[in-house]
């Protein structure tokens, strides 16, 4: 694993804590923001990650394949979104866009193809290590929203406050839309997660025999990550490779711990890219 790549964070303190955790294991979650202990205010993304900095994440070699598949969705999304823009203009219409974007997501693969993908996840599960599980657990916990909010917080320190406030709201809107559409599609397509199809992949989930869900197509993590990467990369193009790297980390973690198969992730990435394009357009970037 690449320890240095795992600590590219906007605060020197976070980096120092992450290194300390990885090297001597002495970190304790002591950084609690004022008011959190009394229940007055819940800690935000920055505070949560300060309390639990990233462990060593997966190597570039491990995440390369899923990273390439995610990148391949970019051109598809841009071409599709051009049709939306031509037909609907630049005004915000979340309801109409959500219905349209859902129709752009391919139907789930045939049962035989999904079975083959499940076999790939089963083989990957045999290679799990304690360090890998730790990395995947961290990425699962923070990969939906907090990582992307922290990246934006980093950007906001370099721009006027009103602009930063607006961009914070825009990213939040994109992440929320990603959850809404991916949840609706998952409920419609009813594709069981790998650990439902094979409960031995995640015995701690205590899946009951005959269970149907949770459903995994498309991946909520992939949708939100892609939406965030598309949005953040437009705001700060020179950091786009770092955002893409983190997206691949998040996606690989979902394969590693049998939360998804590959088609769940590529479908979610396509959807997220569309959402990112949409939020950039309606917010005037």
N, C-alpha and C positions, 0 to 999 in steps of 0.2 A: 504494500500500500504506500501511497505517496503522502507523507505527513504534511509537507509544505503546501501542497495543493489543497489540503483540507482546511486550511486556516486563512484563506483570503477574505478577511472580514474588515469592515470599515473602522474598527476600533483596535488600537494597539493592545488594549487590555484583553480583548477577546482572544487575540492571537497568542498572547503570553499565557493565558489560562489554558488554551487548547494544547500548547506545547507542554506545559507542566503536566496536564492530564495524561498526555500520550507517553511522557518519558518517566515520570515518577509515580503517577497514580495517586497524587496527594490532594487532588482538587475536591473541595467541598462546596456545595451550592449555598454560598453565603451572600451573594450579591442580590439582595432583595430590595427593590425600589421602595422609596418612602411611601407609606400608606398601604403597602401590600399586606403586611402582617395584620393590620386592623380591618381589612376587608373593604377599605374605602375605594381602592382602585386596583383593578387587576393589572398585572405586569403586561407590557406590550411585547411585541416580537423581539425587540432589542434586548430587553431585560430577560426574557425567557432563554434566549440563546446565551447571554452572559452567564446565566445560572447553570447552563448545561452546554458548554462549547462542543464543537464537533470532535469526535474521535478521528483516528486515521480512517479515511474513506477508501473507496475502491481504487485500484490502479487504473491508469489510462488504458492499459491493455484489456482489462476486464470490461470496461464500459464502452470500448470502441465500437463494437458491432451495433449495440442498441443506439448509440449516439449517431451513427451513420443513418440508421433507419429513421430516426427522429428528424435529422436534417433533410432527408428526402421528402418529408411532408411539406416543407416550406414552399417550394415552387407550386405544388398542387394547391395549397391554400391560397397563395397569391393569385393564381389563375382563376380559381373559383370566386374569390372575393371581388375580382374585377367585374364579374357578372352582377353581383349584388350591388355594387356601387353604381354601375351603369343603369340598373333598373330602379334603384331606390334613392340615389343621391347620397348626400352626406348628413342628413338629419338623423338624430337618434330615434330609433324605434325598436326597443329591446324585444318586444313581444314578437314582432314580425321577423326580426333577425334570428331570434332563438328558434322559431319554427323552421326558417330557411336553413340555418346552420345544421340543425338536426337531420335534415334531408340530405345533406352533403356527406354525412358520415356513411361509409360503406356498410352494407349488411354484415352481420357476423359471419365468419368463415363457416364452411360446411363442417359437419360433425367430424369427418375424417381428418380435416385439416386442424381442427381444434384439438383432437386427440393427439396428433403429432406434436403440436405445441405443448400439450400437457407433458408428453414424454420428455421434451427438452427441459422443462421445469423440474421434472423428477430427477433427471440426470444432474442438473445444476445443484439440486438440494443435497446430493451426495457429497458435494465438495465444500459444504459450509464449514466455516471455522468460527471460533468464538469471536475473533476480531471482526469477521465478516458480519456476523449476527449483530454485533454492537453497532457497526456502521449502518447496516440496513435499518435497525430499530431507530436510530437517530434520524435518518433520512425520511423514514415513514412518518415520524412525529412532526418534523419541522418542514418537510418538503411540500406540504399543501399550501401553506401561506407564509409562515414566519421567515423562511430563507429569503423569499422574494421581497417581503416588506423591509427586511434588513438591508438588502441591496439598494432598494429605493431610498431608504433613510440615508445611506451613504451618499447617493447622488444629491439628495436634497440639501446637504450641507454646503454645496457649492453654488446654489442658485438662490434667487430672492425668495423670501418666505411665502408670499402669496402663490407663486408658481409651484413651490414645493407642496403646499397644501392642496392645490388643485390636482397635482399628479398623484398624490397619495389617494385622493378620492377616486381617481380614474383607475388606478391599479386595483383598488378595493372592488370597484364595479366589475372589472374584468374577471377577478377571481370569483366573485359571487355568481356572475353569469356562467362561468365555467362549471361551477358546482351544480347550478340549476339544470343546465342542459344535459350534462353527463349523467346526473341522477335520473332525469326523465328517460333518457335513452336506455340506461341500465334496467329500469323498471319495465320498459317496453320489450327489450330484446331478451331479457331473462337468461343471460349466460352465466352459469355458476362460476365462482372463483375457483382457481386450481385447488385450493385447500378444501373446498367443498367436494369437488370431484374425487379427491384423494385426501381424506382427513389425516393420513399419516404425515403429510407434508407440514402440517401445523397442529399437532395434537393438543397444544395449549388452547386452541380455539374451541375445543369441546363441541364439535359439530355433531348434531344428532343424525342418526341414520335416516336417510330419505329427505334430508334438508334440501331446499331448492336454492336458497341464497346464503350469504350475500352475493349479489351479481357484480360482474367485473367488466362488462363491455359497454362503453369505453371506460378507460381508467380515469378516475377523478384526479388522481395525482398527476397523470400525464397531461390532462386537459388544463389544469391550473398552471402547471409548470410551463407548458408551451405558451399559454396566454401571457404569462409574466415575462418569459424570455423575449417574445416578440415585442411586447410593450417596452420593456427596459432597454432592449438593444437599440430601439429607435431613439430613445432619449440619450443613450450613451453608447454610440456605435463602437468606440474603441474597447469597450468592455464586453462586447458581444461574445467573443470566444469563451470568456470565463463563465458567462451565464449559460452558454450551451453546454459547457463542461458540467456545471452543476445540474442542469436538466438531465443529462445522461446518468449522473450519479443517482438521482432520484428514481429514474426509470429502471435502472439496473437493480436497485434495491427491491423493487416490486417483483421482479423476476426471481431474485435471490431468495426471497422469503415466500414465494408462491402466492402472492397476492393477485398476480396477473400473468397471462400469457402474452406473447409478443404482439398479437393482433389487437389486444386490449390497449396496448401502449401506443401503437401507431395510429389507431383510430382516435384515441384521446389527444395525441399530438396534433393531428390534422384539425380536430375541432378547436383545440386551444389556439392554434395559429390563426384560424379564422376569427376567433374572439379577439385576439390581440390586434389583428388588422382592423377590426370593427371599432375597438375602443380608441385606437390611434386616430382613426378617421373622424369619429364623432366628437372627439375632444380637440380636434384641430391641430394635431401634431404632423 
